[in-house]
Structure formats: structure tokens, C-alpha cells
């Protein structure tokens, strides 16, 4: 075998060793979901065009790579990117040498192989999404395995296991929604378009109306991403105020509303909203002093 091919084969074997543990966990004869070609395309694309790192970082993290050697390379690329240093074979080799990971990824020749195997960085977003998808599938397998093991444990309460299972699956789903870096030029473009749209509408309430005129004057309505905190002493009407807004948004604005309360039951919340809509004293309803007219 030619020396170059033998070297590449040895590097491949070193990179493959790290997958053995995961294969054993997945069961005999089963290989976890992975896309090594897509991983190489992402890494090689960044080495060809350093600006492509911005697109890749927005989608994947080092932990999303199936082969740990690829994760090490990507982590080193992020380090160079954050320091605003060039990302190429030479700088990446030096960075990996500093961290003591150069030999673990197969040496400098492994980086050269990546560049030679990728013709262009044009499709890096597409390849990064493939890497992310396979990573999510592996995490689901891992979470499912843990759930199964808990189910077999004697004495475990089913409700507790169900709650932990939901948390594990939610954690996987949450990782999919995580956001990376955004280039300011993209944000500026979207923001300017929104400003232009608001300017042309000539409306004082550009968001979702609360139903309270004075409040809408201050907020211009509720907008996506807003965090609105209503503060006040106990029994000052904070819950009633929030319920009134929810009613207006649901009944007038025709938008779906979710209400989370740590102090009131769903029955009491609905009763309050019903009394508010019917304009009946809620205290009279609770004490049973309602008239026939109130019931109607």
C-alpha cells in the first residue's frame, strides 16, 4: 500500500476508535446515526473559506460531531474565529498543537485531507444541518435508553419516570432550538425592513393590543420577544389585570393565549374570567349571593 494511503488509513482508524463505545451502547450490529461525509464537508468548507465559519457556528457545536476528532477540529476553529484570526491549515495545526490535540486528530496531514476532499464551501449550511440532525437522533437514542433503564428499576414510581422522561426529551428539543452567532448586517437588514413597515402603517399600536389604552400608549402593544413584568403588593389586582389582558387578546384580537398560574387553580381562573366577561361580582359568585339575573 502506498505510504500516503497507509497514512490516511491509519488516521482514519485512529478517528474510528473513538466511536467504539457508542456502537456498544447502541447495541450489537447497530451504528448510531451519523454523517461523516457531511462533517468533513463542514470542516473542509471552513478551511477553504474562513467566512463560512459564521454560518456553521450558527447551526452546530463541537458536540454535534459524531467523530470526536472532528469535534476537536471544529472547537479549534471556533477559538480562532473568536480571536478573529485566520482559519487555515497552518493556523489550525498550530492551535491544535497548543491544546495537545494535533496527534489525536491524525496530525496536520488529516487537515490537508479535509481541504482536498471538499471542492467548495457553498453548501456548508446544508451540510451543517445534516450534522445537527444526526446529532439530535443520537441524543434521542441516548435519552430513550436512559428512560428504558429507569423503567426496569424496581420500586421506581411511574409518575417520576414520566416526568424525568419529559425533561430528557425536552432537553434534546431545546438543543435543536439553540441559536448561535448572527452577523449584524443580517440583523440590520431585518430591523430596517420592520422599521419601514411600521413607518408606513402609521399606527400608534404596532404590536398586540392589551385592551388598556394608556398601557398601549407606553408599550405600542406587545411585541415578539418582549418581557413585561407587572409588579405590585399582594391583593392589588395583578392577576385580574393579567386575566383581562388575556381575555382581550383571546376574544378581541383572536390570538391564542396560554395562562400559567402558581397560586390559582384552573377552575378559579376560569371563574374569574367568566365573571369579568359577564360583569358579575366575583365575590358574590363565590359566596353564592348571585341573583337569577346574574346567572342569566
KEKE-3310 file (N, C-alpha, C; in steps of 0.2 Angstrom, whole numbers, plus 5000, padded with zeros to 4 digits):
npx = (5004:5003:5013:5006:4992:4992:4995:4984:4974:4978:4976:4962:4958:4962:4953:4942:4942:4936:4923:4919:4914:4901:4895:4894:4885:4874:4870:4872:4878:4873:4874:4876:4866:4874:4884:4898:4903:4897:4901:4915:4914:4909:4920:4930:4925:4926:4940:4943:4936:4936:4926:4914:4913:4905:4892:4892:4894:4882:4874:4879:4888:4903:4900:4891:4897:4900:4912:4924:4937:4934:4925:4935:4943:4933:4930:4943:4943:4932:4938:4949:4941:4934:4944:4947:4956:4965:4958:4965:4974:4987:4986:4976:4983:4993:4985:4979:4990:4994:4985:4987:4981:4983:4990:4980:4969:4974:4985:4994:4992:4979:4971:4975:4970:4956:4954:4957:4947:4935:4927:4921:4914:4901:4889:4889:4880:4869:4876:4879:4867:4863:4873:4869:4856:4858:4865:4855:4847:4855:4856:4843:4842:4850:4844:4832:4837:4841:4829:4822:4830:4828:4814:4815:4820:4817:4804:4803:4793:4780:4775:4786:4796:4790:4790:4804:4807:4800:4808:4820:4818:4813:4825:4833:4825:4826:4840:4840:4834:4842:4852:4865:4878:4875:4876:4879:4875:4864:4855:4853:4847:4835:4829:4828:4819:4808:4806:4803:4791:4783:4783:4776:4764:4758:4752:4748:4748:4758:4760:4753:4738:4734:4722:4720:4720:4729:4740:4744:4749:4761:4768:4766:4759:4761:4775:4784:4796:4796:4797:4787:4784:4773:4772:4768:4760:4753:4736:4732:4727:4734:4733:4720:4721:4730:4723:4712:4719:4723:4710:4706:4715:4712:4698:4695:4707:4708:4719:4729:4730:4740:4740:4748:4748:4754:4747:4733:4720:4714:4701:4697:4703:4696:4683:4685:4688:4676:4666:4671:4669:4655:4652:4649:4650:4663:4665:4652:4648:4657:4652:4639:4629:4623:4611:4596:4596:4610:4614:4608)
npy = (4994:5011:5024:5036:5033:5023:5031:5039:5029:5025:5036:5037:5025:5029:5039:5032:5024:5030:5029:5017:5015:5021:5013:5001:5004:5007:4994:4978:4976:4988:5004:5021:5035:5045:5056:5056:5061:5073:5080:5081:5089:5101:5105:5105:5115:5126:5128:5131:5142:5155:5163:5155:5149:5157:5154:5140:5139:5145:5135:5122:5114:5109:5097:5091:5084:5067:5060:5062:5068:5076:5085:5091:5098:5107:5114:5120:5128:5137:5144:5151:5159:5167:5174:5181:5177:5171:5156:5143:5129:5130:5139:5132:5120:5124:5129:5117:5110:5118:5115:5102:5092:5089:5077:5068:5070:5065:5072:5085:5081:5076:5087:5093:5083:5085:5098:5094:5085:5093:5102:5115:5128:5132:5125:5124:5127:5118:5105:5107:5107:5094:5087:5092:5086:5072:5072:5076:5064:5055:5059:5058:5044:5041:5047:5040:5027:5029:5031:5019:5011:5016:5012:4999:4998:4992:4997:5011:5025:5027:5040:5048:5043:5046:5060:5063:5058:5066:5078:5074:5072:5085:5092:5088:5093:5106:5109:5109:5120:5130:5145:5152:5162:5178:5188:5205:5213:5205:5206:5220:5222:5215:5222:5235:5234:5231:5243:5251:5246:5248:5262:5265:5260:5269:5268:5269:5259:5246:5233:5219:5223:5227:5230:5240:5256:5267:5259:5254:5265:5267:5256:5253:5242:5224:5215:5202:5194:5203:5206:5208:5214:5214:5222:5223:5225:5212:5207:5217:5217:5211:5198:5199:5209:5204:5193:5200:5206:5194:5190:5200:5198:5186:5186:5198:5201:5189:5179:5165:5161:5157:5153:5153:5149:5149:5150:5149:5139:5130:5130:5141:5152:5151:5154:5167:5174:5172:5179:5192:5194:5193:5203:5202:5202:5194:5190:5189:5178:5168:5167:5163:5172:5176:5183:5178:5185:5188:5175:5172)
npz = (5000:4996:5004:5007:5007:5016:5027:5028:5030:5043:5050:5049:5056:5069:5071:5070:5081:5092:5091:5095:5109:5108:5099:5105:5115:5108:5104:5098:5082:5078:5071:5077:5072:5059:5050:5042:5030:5028:5040:5037:5026:5031:5040:5030:5021:5029:5030:5017:5015:5026:5031:5030:5042:5051:5047:5049:5063:5068:5067:5071:5085:5093:5100:5092:5082:5076:5076:5087:5084:5074:5081:5089:5080:5075:5087:5089:5077:5081:5091:5085:5077:5086:5091:5080:5071:5056:5048:5043:5036:5042:5053:5060:5063:5071:5082:5087:5090:5101:5111:5113:5105:5092:5087:5091:5082:5071:5065:5056:5042:5042:5041:5029:5021:5023:5016:5003:5000:4999:4987:4987:4998:4997:5000:5014:5024:5022:5024:5037:5044:5041:5049:5062:5063:5063:5075:5084:5083:5088:5102:5105:5105:5115:5126:5126:5129:5142:5148:5147:5155:5167:5168:5171:5183:5199:5210:5206:5204:5193:5189:5192:5184:5171:5172:5172:5160:5151:5154:5149:5135:5132:5134:5123:5113:5115:5113:5099:5096:5100:5097:5088:5082:5075:5061:5060:5049:5044:5054:5055:5042:5043:5053:5049:5038:5046:5053:5043:5038:5050:5049:5038:5041:5050:5063:5080:5089:5087:5090:5098:5105:5122:5127:5136:5135:5139:5143:5131:5125:5131:5128:5115:5111:5113:5108:5099:5109:5119:5137:5149:5165:5178:5193:5210:5226:5237:5233:5225:5213:5202:5196:5191:5182:5173:5168:5162:5151:5145:5141:5132:5122:5118:5114:5107:5099:5094:5096:5101:5118:5132:5149:5164:5181:5197:5209:5208:5204:5189:5188:5196:5190:5177:5182:5187:5175:5168:5176:5175:5161:5161:5168:5182:5200:5207:5220:5225:5218:5223:5236:5234:5233:5221:5209:5200:5189:5187:5185:5172)
capx = (5000:5007:5013:5001:4986:4993:4995:4977:4971:4980:4972:4955:4957:4963:4947:4936:4942:4933:4916:4918:4910:4895:4892:4892:4879:4868:4868:4876:4877:4869:4879:4872:4865:4880:4886:4905:4905:4894:4906:4921:4912:4908:4926:4934:4922:4928:4947:4943:4933:4935:4919:4909:4913:4900:4886:4892:4893:4875:4870:4881:4893:4908:4897:4886:4900:4900:4919:4927:4942:4930:4923:4941:4944:4928:4931:4949:4941:4929:4943:4952:4936:4933:4950:4947:4962:4964:4957:4968:4978:4993:4984:4973:4988:4996:4981:4978:4997:4995:4980:4989:4976:4985:4990:4973:4965:4978:4991:4992:4990:4972:4968:4976:4965:4950:4954:4957:4941:4929:4928:4918:4911:4895:4884:4891:4874:4866:4879:4879:4860:4863:4877:4864:4850:4861:4867:4849:4845:4859:4854:4836:4843:4853:4839:4827:4840:4841:4822:4821:4834:4824:4808:4816:4822:4812:4802:4803:4787:4779:4775:4793:4799:4787:4792:4811:4807:4798:4813:4826:4816:4813:4832:4835:4822:4829:4846:4838:4832:4848:4854:4872:4880:4871:4880:4875:4872:4858:4850:4851:4843:4828:4827:4826:4813:4802:4805:4800:4784:4779:4783:4771:4757:4755:4748:4751:4749:4761:4760:4747:4735:4732:4715:4721:4723:4735:4746:4746:4752:4768:4771:4764:4757:4766:4779:4788:4802:4795:4796:4783:4783:4768:4774:4763:4759:4748:4729:4731:4723:4739:4730:4714:4724:4733:4717:4709:4723:4722:4703:4706:4719:4709:4692:4695:4712:4708:4725:4729:4734:4742:4740:4752:4747:4756:4743:4726:4718:4711:4694:4696:4705:4690:4678:4686:4687:4668:4663:4673:4666:4648:4652:4646:4654:4666:4665:4646:4648:4660:4648:4633:4624:4621:4604:4594:4598:4617:4615:4606)
capy = (5000:5017:5027:5041:5029:5020:5036:5041:5024:5025:5042:5035:5021:5032:5043:5027:5021:5034:5028:5010:5015:5022:5007:4996:5007:5006:4988:4974:4977:4994:5010:5027:5039:5049:5058:5058:5065:5080:5083:5083:5094:5107:5107:5107:5121:5132:5129:5134:5149:5156:5166:5150:5148:5160:5150:5134:5141:5146:5129:5116:5115:5104:5091:5088:5079:5060:5058:5067:5071:5082:5090:5095:5102:5112:5118:5125:5133:5142:5148:5155:5163:5171:5178:5185:5175:5167:5149:5139:5123:5132:5141:5127:5115:5127:5129:5110:5108:5121:5111:5095:5088:5088:5070:5064:5071:5062:5076:5090:5078:5075:5093:5093:5078:5089:5103:5091:5082:5097:5107:5122:5130:5135:5122:5122:5127:5112:5100:5108:5104:5086:5085:5093:5081:5066:5073:5075:5057:5051:5061:5054:5037:5040:5048:5034:5021:5030:5030:5012:5008:5018:5009:4992:4998:4991:5002:5017:5027:5029:5047:5051:5042:5050:5067:5063:5056:5073:5083:5072:5074:5092:5095:5087:5098:5113:5110:5110:5127:5135:5149:5154:5169:5181:5193:5211:5215:5202:5209:5227:5222:5213:5228:5241:5232:5231:5250:5254:5243:5252:5269:5265:5258:5275:5266:5270:5252:5242:5226:5216:5227:5224:5232:5246:5262:5270:5254:5253:5271:5266:5250:5252:5235:5219:5213:5196:5194:5207:5203:5213:5212:5218:5222:5226:5222:5207:5209:5224:5216:5209:5193:5201:5213:5199:5190:5205:5206:5188:5190:5204:5196:5180:5187:5203:5200:5182:5176:5160:5163:5152:5156:5149:5151:5145:5152:5148:5133:5132:5132:5148:5156:5152:5158:5174:5177:5171:5184:5198:5194:5194:5209:5200:5202:5188:5189:5187:5171:5163:5167:5161:5178:5178:5183:5175:5190:5187:5168:5173)
capz = (5000:4996:5011:5008:5008:5023:5032:5028:5033:5050:5053:5049:5061:5075:5072:5071:5088:5097:5090:5098:5114:5106:5095:5110:5119:5103:5103:5093:5075:5076:5071:5078:5066:5058:5043:5042:5024:5030:5045:5033:5021:5035:5042:5024:5019:5033:5029:5011:5016:5033:5032:5031:5049:5054:5045:5053:5071:5069:5067:5075:5090:5093:5102:5087:5078:5079:5077:5092:5081:5070:5086:5091:5074:5075:5093:5087:5073:5084:5095:5080:5074:5091:5091:5074:5067:5050:5049:5038:5038:5046:5060:5064:5065:5077:5088:5089:5094:5108:5115:5113:5101:5085:5086:5092:5076:5065:5063:5051:5036:5042:5040:5022:5018:5023:5011:4997:4999:4998:4982:4988:5004:4995:5003:5021:5029:5021:5027:5044:5046:5041:5055:5068:5063:5066:5082:5088:5083:5093:5108:5107:5107:5122:5131:5126:5133:5149:5151:5147:5160:5173:5169:5173:5190:5204:5215:5203:5203:5186:5188:5192:5177:5166:5172:5170:5153:5148:5154:5144:5128:5131:5133:5116:5108:5117:5110:5092:5095:5102:5092:5088:5081:5069:5058:5062:5043:5043:5059:5052:5036:5045:5058:5045:5035:5051:5054:5037:5039:5055:5047:5033:5044:5053:5068:5087:5092:5081:5092:5100:5110:5128:5129:5140:5130:5142:5143:5124:5123:5133:5125:5107:5110:5115:5103:5100:5112:5125:5143:5153:5172:5182:5200:5215:5233:5237:5233:5222:5206:5197:5192:5187:5177:5168:5165:5157:5145:5141:5138:5126:5116:5115:5112:5103:5095:5091:5096:5106:5124:5137:5156:5169:5187:5203:5215:5207:5201:5183:5189:5199:5184:5173:5185:5187:5168:5167:5180:5171:5154:5162:5173:5188:5206:5208:5227:5226:5215:5227:5242:5232:5233:5214:5208:5194:5183:5186:5182:5165)
cpx = (5004:5007:5008:4994:4986:4992:4987:4973:4972:4976:4965:4954:4958:4956:4941:4936:4937:4925:4914:4913:4903:4891:4890:4886:4873:4866:4872:4874:4873:4874:4874:4871:4871:4881:4893:4906:4903:4899:4912:4919:4911:4915:4931:4932:4925:4936:4947:4941:4932:4928:4914:4909:4907:4893:4886:4891:4886:4871:4872:4886:4898:4905:4893:4890:4901:4907:4922:4933:4939:4928:4929:4943:4940:4929:4937:4947:4937:4933:4947:4947:4934:4938:4951:4954:4961:4962:4959:4972:4983:4991:4980:4977:4991:4992:4980:4985:4997:4990:4982:4984:4978:4986:4984:4969:4968:4983:4989:4990:4983:4968:4969:4971:4958:4949:4954:4951:4935:4931:4926:4915:4904:4889:4885:4885:4870:4869:4879:4872:4860:4867:4872:4859:4853:4863:4860:4846:4849:4857:4847:4837:4846:4848:4834:4830:4840:4834:4820:4824:4830:4817:4809:4819:4816:4811:4802:4795:4786:4778:4781:4796:4797:4789:4799:4811:4805:4804:4819:4824:4816:4820:4834:4832:4824:4835:4845:4837:4837:4850:4862:4873:4876:4876:4876:4872:4865:4853:4848:4846:4835:4825:4824:4820:4807:4801:4801:4792:4780:4778:4777:4764:4754:4751:4752:4753:4752:4762:4754:4744:4733:4725:4714:4724:4729:4741:4749:4750:4760:4771:4771:4762:4763:4769:4783:4795:4802:4795:4793:4782:4778:4770:4769:4762:4753:4741:4728:4728:4728:4736:4724:4716:4726:4728:4713:4713:4722:4715:4703:4709:4716:4702:4691:4701:4712:4715:4725:4733:4735:4743:4743:4751:4750:4752:4736:4725:4715:4704:4692:4698:4699:4685:4679:4685:4679:4665:4665:4670:4658:4647:4648:4651:4657:4665:4658:4645:4651:4656:4641:4627:4622:4613:4602:4596:4606:4618:4614:4612)
cpy = (5006:5021:5032:5038:5026:5025:5038:5036:5023:5030:5040:5030:5024:5036:5038:5024:5024:5033:5021:5010:5016:5017:5002:4998:5006:4999:4984:4975:4983:5000:5016:5031:5044:5050:5061:5062:5072:5083:5085:5089:5101:5109:5109:5113:5127:5133:5132:5141:5151:5159:5161:5148:5151:5156:5143:5134:5142:5140:5123:5118:5109:5097:5088:5084:5072:5058:5064:5071:5077:5087:5094:5100:5108:5117:5123:5130:5139:5147:5153:5161:5169:5176:5182:5184:5171:5160:5146:5133:5124:5134:5136:5121:5118:5127:5122:5108:5111:5117:5104:5090:5086:5080:5066:5065:5068:5066:5081:5087:5077:5081:5095:5089:5082:5094:5099:5087:5086:5102:5114:5122:5132:5132:5120:5122:5120:5106:5101:5106:5097:5084:5086:5088:5074:5066:5072:5068:5053:5053:5058:5047:5036:5042:5043:5028:5022:5029:5023:5009:5010:5014:5002:4992:4997:4996:5009:5019:5029:5036:5051:5050:5046:5057:5068:5062:5063:5078:5081:5074:5081:5095:5094:5092:5105:5114:5111:5117:5132:5139:5151:5161:5172:5187:5200:5214:5212:5205:5216:5227:5220:5219:5234:5240:5233:5239:5253:5252:5247:5259:5270:5264:5264:5273:5267:5264:5247:5235:5224:5220:5224:5225:5238:5251:5265:5266:5254:5259:5271:5261:5249:5245:5230:5216:5207:5198:5199:5203:5209:5210:5216:5217:5225:5222:5217:5210:5215:5223:5214:5203:5195:5205:5209:5195:5194:5206:5200:5187:5194:5201:5190:5181:5192:5202:5194:5179:5171:5163:5157:5156:5151:5152:5147:5146:5150:5142:5135:5133:5139:5153:5157:5155:5165:5178:5177:5177:5191:5199:5196:5200:5208:5200:5195:5186:5186:5180:5166:5162:5164:5166:5180:5178:5179:5179:5188:5180:5168:5176)
cpz = (5000:5002:5012:5010:5015:5028:5033:5032:5041:5053:5054:5055:5068:5076:5073:5078:5093:5097:5093:5104:5113:5103:5100:5114:5114:5102:5098:5086:5073:5076:5072:5072:5065:5051:5042:5036:5025:5035:5041:5029:5025:5037:5036:5021:5023:5032:5022:5011:5023:5035:5033:5038:5053:5053:5049:5060:5073:5070:5071:5080:5090:5095:5097:5082:5080:5080:5081:5089:5077:5075:5088:5086:5075:5081:5092:5082:5076:5088:5091:5078:5079:5092:5085:5070:5061:5052:5043:5040:5043:5053:5064:5067:5072:5083:5091:5093:5101:5113:5116:5110:5094:5083:5087:5086:5070:5062:5058:5044:5036:5040:5032:5018:5017:5017:5004:4995:4998:4992:4983:4995:5003:4999:5010:5026:5028:5024:5035:5047:5046:5048:5062:5068:5065:5073:5086:5088:5088:5100:5110:5108:5114:5127:5132:5130:5140:5152:5151:5153:5167:5174:5172:5180:5195:5209:5213:5202:5196:5184:5188:5186:5172:5166:5170:5163:5149:5148:5149:5137:5127:5130:5126:5112:5109:5113:5102:5091:5097:5096:5093:5087:5075:5067:5058:5055:5042:5048:5057:5047:5038:5049:5054:5041:5040:5052:5049:5037:5044:5053:5042:5035:5047:5059:5075:5090:5087:5083:5093:5106:5116:5130:5133:5136:5133:5142:5136:5122:5125:5130:5118:5106:5112:5108:5104:5103:5118:5131:5147:5160:5175:5189:5204:5221:5232:5237:5230:5215:5201:5193:5188:5181:5171:5164:5160:5151:5141:5138:5132:5120:5113:5112:5107:5097:5091:5090:5102:5112:5129:5144:5161:5176:5193:5209:5214:5203:5194:5183:5192:5194:5179:5176:5185:5180:5166:5170:5177:5165:5155:5166:5179:5194:5207:5215:5228:5223:5220:5234:5241:5233:5226:5213:5202:5188:5182:5183:5174:5161)
residu = (UNK:UNK:UNK:UNK:UNK:UNK:UNK:UNK:UNK:UNK:UNK:UNK:UNK:UNK:UNK:UNK:UNK:UNK:UNK:UNK:UNK:UNK:UNK:UNK:UNK:UNK:UNK:UNK:UNK:UNK:UNK:UNK:UNK:UNK:UNK:UNK:UNK:UNK:UNK:UNK:UNK:UNK:UNK:UNK:UNK:UNK:UNK:UNK:UNK:UNK:UNK:UNK:UNK:UNK:UNK:UNK:UNK:UNK:UNK:UNK:UNK:UNK:UNK:UNK:UNK:UNK:UNK:UNK:UNK:UNK:UNK:UNK:UNK:UNK:UNK:UNK:UNK:UNK:UNK:UNK:UNK:UNK:UNK:UNK:UNK:UNK:UNK:UNK:UNK:UNK:UNK:UNK:UNK:UNK:UNK:UNK:UNK:UNK:UNK:UNK:UNK:UNK:UNK:UNK:UNK:UNK:UNK:UNK:UNK:UNK:UNK:UNK:UNK:UNK:UNK:UNK:UNK:UNK:UNK:UNK:UNK:UNK:UNK:UNK:UNK:UNK:UNK:UNK:UNK:UNK:UNK:UNK:UNK:UNK:UNK:UNK:UNK:UNK:UNK:UNK:UNK:UNK:UNK:UNK:UNK:UNK:UNK:UNK:UNK:UNK:UNK:UNK:UNK:UNK:UNK:UNK:UNK:UNK:UNK:UNK:UNK:UNK:UNK:UNK:UNK:UNK:UNK:UNK:UNK:UNK:UNK:UNK:UNK:UNK:UNK:UNK:UNK:UNK:UNK:UNK:UNK:UNK:UNK:UNK:UNK:UNK:UNK:UNK:UNK:UNK:UNK:UNK:UNK:UNK:UNK:UNK:UNK:UNK:UNK:UNK:UNK:UNK:UNK:UNK:UNK:UNK:UNK:UNK:UNK:UNK:UNK:UNK:UNK:UNK:UNK:UNK:UNK:UNK:UNK:UNK:UNK:UNK:UNK:UNK:UNK:UNK:UNK:UNK:UNK:UNK:UNK:UNK:UNK:UNK:UNK:UNK:UNK:UNK:UNK:UNK:UNK:UNK:UNK:UNK:UNK:UNK:UNK:UNK:UNK:UNK:UNK:UNK:UNK:UNK:UNK:UNK:UNK:UNK:UNK:UNK:UNK:UNK:UNK:UNK:UNK:UNK:UNK:UNK:UNK:UNK:UNK:UNK:UNK:UNK:UNK:UNK:UNK:UNK:UNK:UNK:UNK:UNK:UNK:UNK:UNK:UNK:UNK:UNK:UNK:UNK:UNK:UNK:UNK:UNK:UNK:UNK)
# end
